[in-house]
Amino acid sequence: MTNKYLHIVFFLAVAILVTTGLGCSTPTPSTPPKEDNPLIGEWEFLYSQLIFPDTTITLDSTQYYSVYMVGQDYFSFFYASPDKKSLLGAGHGRYTLEGSIYIEHVEYHSQTYISGTSVIFDSQIENDIWTHDGFLPVREEEGAFSQYAKGNPTFRIVEVRRRIK
C-alpha cells in the first residue's frame, strides 16, 4: 500500500473518531471527563511482549509502525510496515477507563475474531509513556499465535506506547 493510501486510512480513522464523538459525546459513567482523562491523544507504538506458556515474543517499532488515537470514549488504531507503505491492520471501538482499568470494547478489527470482544487491561501512564497489560483471545484455527498458546484461549500482551500528541 502506498504512502498516499496510508494517509487516507489515517484520515478515515480520524474521521471515525470525530464523527463518533471525539470530545463531543456525553461520557459514560466509567470514563473520566475529558479534562481528567489522560488517555486522550495520539500514541505511537514502542514495543510489546506477547507472553505464552513457553514463549515470549517481543515486537518493536523496527517490525511495524502503529498509532493509537484515543478520544473521549472511542479508540482507533492502525499498524503498518516500518516504512509506512503497507497497511497491516486496524481496529476501532469504545473504551471505558476506571482507575487503572482500561477496557476496550472492540467494534471492528482486522483480525475479525477480535471484533465484538472486550479486552481488559491494567493501564499505567508515566512521563507520557502508556503501558497496558492484559489478555487477548487466540484464534482457534492455525495461525495468529495459536501454535504458542498450547490450547489456552488467551495470551498475555504487554504493550508500551509514547504520547505523540
N, C-alpha and C positions, 0 to 999 in steps of 0.2 A: 504494500500500500504506500502511495507516495506521501510526502510530507504535506501536500495540499489536502489529501483526504484525511490525514491525521488531524489537521486543523479543523476540518469540517466536523469530525467526530467530537473533538473537544468542544466546539461551539454548540453542537447539538446537546451535549451533556450539560453545558452551562444553561442552555435554553430550557432543558427539563427542570433544572433547579429553579430557575426564575419563574417559570410558569406554574410550578407546583408549590410555590410559596416561599422562596428564599427571602427570609426576613419579613414576610408578609402574612404568614399564616398564624393562627392562634396556636400557641404552644400546647402540646399535650401536657397533661398534669405531671408527667415524669421527666419532661425535658425542661431544663432551666430556661428562663427568659434570655433573650439574645445577649443582653449586656453581661449575663453571668455564665454564658456558655463558651467555654474555652475551645471547643472543637470547631467552631465556625471559621472557615477559611479554606485554604488550599494546602495540601500536604504532599510532599514528594517522597517516594519510596527510598529508603536507605538499605534495609536488608530484612530478611525474615528467616526464621528457622521453622521447618516442618518436622515435627517430632513424632516418630513412630516407635513401636515397641523395641525394635532392634537397630533403628537407623535414624539419624538426624541429618536432614538436608538443609544446607544453608544457601540461600539465594541472595544476591546483592544487585546493585544498580549496574554492574557490568553485564548482567544477564538479561535484564529488562528494565524499561523506564515506566514509571507509573505515577499517577497523580490521583489523590482523593480530593474531591470537592465537597465540602460539608456546609449545608445551610442550617436553618433553624431546626428542622426536624427531618430533612432529607439528605441523602448522600448519593454521590455518583463517583465512579472511578473508571479509569481505563488503564490498560497496560499495553506497552508497545515494545518493539525491538529497541535495543540500546541506541541505535542510530535514529530512532523515531520515524522510521519509514514504513513500518508494518504494524498495523493494529493487531494485537494478540488476543484481547478480550476486554470486556467492560461489564459493569453492573450498576444497579440503581435500586434504591429503596428508601424506606423510612427508618429512623432510628429513635431510640429513647436513651437518655442518659440520666442515671440516678446515682449520685455519688461517683464512685469509680466504676460502676457497672454500665457498660455501653452495649446495647443490644441492637443489632442490625436485623431489620425485617426485610429480607431480600425480595424485591418485586421482580427484577429482571437480572439475569446473569448469563454470561456467555457459556458458562458451564451449567446447562439448563437444569441439572439435578439439584442445584443450589437454589434456584428460583422457588419462591414460596416458603422458604425455611426462615427460621430466626436463629441468629448466631449470637451467643453471649460471650462478651469479652470483659476481662478486667482491664481497665484503661487508666493510664497514667500519663500526664504531661509535665515535663520538667525542662525548662530552658528551651521552649519551642520544639522539643522532641516528644513525639507521641508514640508510646508503646502500648500495644494491646495484645492480650494473651487470651486465647480461647480455643475452641474446638470446632473444626469444620467437618461436614459429612464426607464420607468416602463413597465414590461411585461404586455400585455393586459389581458392574461388569469390569472386565480388564481395562487397565489404563487408569489415569487420574490418581496415581499413587496407590492403587489397590494392592499392588504386589508388596508394598511395605507395610500395609495395615494389618496383614495376617488375620483377617476376619473381623477386626474391630470396625464398628460402624462410623467412627470418627478418628481424626488425628488432631494433635495439638499444633497450633500455629502461634508463634510469637512474631509480631510484625512491628517494625520501627520505621517511623516517618518523621520528616522535618518540615516545619511550617515554612511555606514559601510566600504566602500572603495572608 
